[in-house]
Amino acid sequence: MNCGGKLLVLDQPIIMGILNATPDSFYSESRLIEVESAIERAGIMLQEGATIIDIGGQSTRPGADLISEQEEADRVLPVINAIHQAIPELIISVDTFYASVAKAAAKLGAGIINDVSGGEDPEMFAAVGLLGLPYVLMHRPGDAKEMQQLTHYEDIFLDIGNYFSQKIGTLQQLNVKDILIDPGFGFGKTLSQNYQLLAGLNQFKIFELPMMVGVSRKKMIQQVVGADANNALNGTTAVHMAALLAGANMLRVHDVKAAKQCVDIYVAIEQQIS
């Protein structure tokens, strides 16, 4: 994948580190507002094994308040610019569902567009096609306020598969060449549905596209292990291994070092199988 001039190779699972330029993300340790702190954190993540840093400007947790395009841009663009200048070898992803923010971020060095809304902004798909950047297509029914009331599926794999199929077709028509799919753990899914998805994740291999999984410290883990976000790392690692074994190509994580160790163990197992 060509990420704005940087080549991304997916011959083994890679790690996307989370860096939130927000005051309200659900995991407090991921919140960074000051640019210098963000540069320092990005450098540490790179050393620990992250290939990509995903920079977002607003919380997308269930029930989160929506902020404007301008406010999001004001939060993320200085961080993207500073990290790109300080660590030019790092691939930067911008976590946004606004086409205008995606375009501005690309000009400042972002090489991937990570859109949790699946193209809710009617200008997003065309913008990505013109930018020529990889696009992460996530499944989310409704917005942050309403998605947890939209958890009825006739068949969760068929319904999400149809969602992907339709949007992938549109993206390809608009000349988007590199697409990653993300089933959207925790977005419009109940606890049991999240684990149903995890158990059958390999069904999405039918699309023959790389798959990203974002489960780091989420409620689906907290509720099973009886912990809050601050104490959900062990559970996160367990779910990461299950996702890798089911075909995930990329892990979006808060804890890069632990995730890299998980990937290393997975690769060691796969080498024995092959």
Buried (B, 14 or more C-beta within 10 A) or exposed (E): BEBBEBEBEEEEBBBBBBBBBBEEBBBEBBBBEEBEEBBEBBBEBBEBBBBBBBBBBBBBBBEBEEBEBEEBBBBBBBBBBBBBEBBEEBBBBBBBBBBBBBBBBBEBBBBBBBBBBBBEBEEBBBBBBBBBBBBBBBBBBBBBEEBBEBBEBEEBBEBBBEBBEEBBEBBEEBEBBBBBBBBBBBBBBBEEBBBBBBEEBEBBEEBEBBBBBBBBBBBBBBEBBEBEBEEBBEBBBBBBBBBBEBBBBBBBBBBBBBBBBBBEEBEEEEEEEE
